[in-house]
Amino acid sequence: VIIFSCRFLIFLLLLPLPLKFSSASYRQQSFPSKFPQWGRCGVPLNRAEKRRSGMPSGPNMASLVEQLPHYVDRHRLVADVTELKSIFPALKPSVASHEGLTFCLVGTIPVMYLDSTYHIPIKIWLGKTYPSVYPEVYVQPTPTMFIAPNHKAVDRSGRVYHPYISAWSPSSSLTTLVIELCSTFSHEPPLYDKSAAQQQQQQQATPQPPARG
């Protein structure tokens, strides 16, 4: 019995340790912080477009929240935005006029499409009664982009409609919403490159030689 017990203990010690996957490691693998800065199909953002999409860092959260004394739950606002930015650092907080002085996030989110990563410019408005009221999300095409016609989740003005927004409640997660949008846009991108579309139309309009008999 003693010999059997010793052999069993040696067997257990030789077994490989199981891998541990935390939520933090999963987020890092799924959404790494350093993506190539692609704003449209195969064309990198230039500096002017980066400024328009809000990628440079702006004021810190404390100074922004001080401008919003009319907000009902500023602690929840700070907590949700801090969590979101830990996964999507390209989204920058700001305060702008939108039915009064309103908090917003401006920047890009990474979307995988046809084995390539594209950064979609968006703006997220969080109103004074957040999180009781759902966020308003818009895609923000640059001058070289256009909104995909008849998109199932984005209208002509760029406003985003999604089941997670429709079912929003105070317990909903801002981070989960953005992850859901990344998933939806990976199946159907909301923005396209104007130059690529014009080139394709020109190719289709070019007369083709008649087929040989």
N, C-alpha and C positions, 0 to 999 in steps of 0.2 A: 504493500500500500504506500509506503514512504517513497519507494522508487518511482511508482506511478505518479504520485503528487509532485515530485521534483521535476519529472519530465513534462507534466502538464504546465507547471509554472514557467519552465524554460520555453515551452511552445507559445505561451501567452506573451512573454517578453519579446519574442521574435516577430510577432505579428506587427504589420505596419500600422501606424497611428491613423485614425480616420481624419479626413479633411474637414475643417470647420469653415462654413461660409456664413459670415455675418452680413447683415443688411448693408453695412457700409462698404464691404468689399464687393458685394453684388452691384451696388450703385456705381462704384468706381469702374468696374469692368464694363457695365452696360453703357455708361455715359462718362467717358474719360473727360478730364478737364481741358485737355489740349487737343482740339480738333483743327484740321486745316480750315482756314477761314474762307469757305466757299459760300457765296451769297446766291448764286444762280447756277444753272447747269454748266459745270466745267469752267466757270470764270471766277477768279478770286476777287474779293472785294478790294477796291482801292481805298486810299485814306479818306477821301471825301465820303464814300459810301459807308465806311465804318463810322464816321461821325454822325451821319444821318440815321444809322441803325442803332445808335446809342451804345456802342461797344466801349468807348473810353470810360474810365471810372469817373464817377461824379461825387456829389456830397455823400457823407456817411449817413447811416440810418438815424442816428440821434438827432442830427441837425434837421433832417427831413421831418421826423415825427414831431419836433417842436413846432413846426408850421401847421400842424393838424390838431389843434386842441378840440375841434368839433367831432373828432372820430370817437366812436363809442368804445372800441376795444383796441387800443393801440398796442397793448402787450401781445395780443394774439397776432396783430399785423406784423410786429417785429419778429415774432417767433416763426411765423409761416414764411416770411420773406428770407430770413436767415437760413432756414432749412432749404428753401428752393435754390438760393444762390450757391449753396454748398455742392449742388449737383449740376446746376446750370449757371456757371459763373459769368456767361456772356450777357445775362439779363441784369441790367443796371437800374437801381431805384431812382425815382425822380418825383417831383411834384409839379403838376401843371393844371391849367384851367380846363375843367370838364364837368359841367354842372356844378360849378364852384371849384375851390381848390381841392384837388384830388390826387391821391397817391397812384403812381403807375410804375410799371417795370417795362423797360425798352431794351431790345437787343435781339439776339438770335437764338434759335433752338436747333440742335442737330437732328437731322432726319436722314435715315439710311434709305436709299432708293437705287435699285439695280446695282448693288454692291459698291455704291459710292456714298459718301457723306456730304450732305448739303446743309447749309445754315439758313434757316427761314427767318426773315425779320418779322418780329411780332411786337405788339404792345398790349399789356395787360393793365386794365384799370381796376383798382380796388377802392370801392366807395366808402363813405363815412360810416355805414352800418355793416361793413364787412366784419365777420364772416356770415352774418345773417343773410346778406344779399350776395348773389353769385358774382364772380368776376366777369368783366366784359373783356373779351379777347378780340384783337384785330390782327390780321396779317398786314405788313407794311411794305408793299413793293417799292423798290427803288425805281428811278426813272428808266432803268434798263429792263425792268420786269413788268409782267402783267398778270392779273389774277386769272386763274384757270376758269373758263366759262362752264356754267352748269356744275360747279363743284358741289358735292353732297354736304360739305361742312362749312363752306365759305360763300357768302353772297357777294354781289358786285361791289359793295362798299368795302369789302375786306373783313366784315364781321364774321366771327367764328361761331358756329352752332354745333353743339356736341351733346350726346346723351348725358355725359357727366355734368355738364353745366345745367342741363334741364333738371337733373335730379339733385342739384346742389342743396346742401343743408349746412347748418353751422358746424357740424362734425366732419364735413368734407375736407379733403386735403388739397391745397394749392399745388403741391409738388406732384401728387397723383394726377391732377388735371393736366399739367404740362407733359407728363410722361404719356398720358393717353393721347394727347395731341400729336406727339412725336410718332406714336404708333399709327394713328389715322393718316397723317401726312406721308408716312413711308409707303402706304398703299396707293395714295392718290395725292401727289404734290399739289399745293394750292397756288404755286407761282411758277411761271415759265420765263425763259429768256426771250426778249423781243427779237433780237438779232437772229437767233436760231430759228424762230418761227417764221420770220420774213424770208430767210434763206430757203427754208423748206417749201414755202409757198412759191418762190421763184422757180425752184426746181420742178415743182409740179406744173407750173404754167409754161415751162419751156416746151416748145413743140418737139415731139419725138419723131424720128425718121420712120417711114412706113416699114412694116415687116417684110422681109424678103420672101418672094414666092417660091 
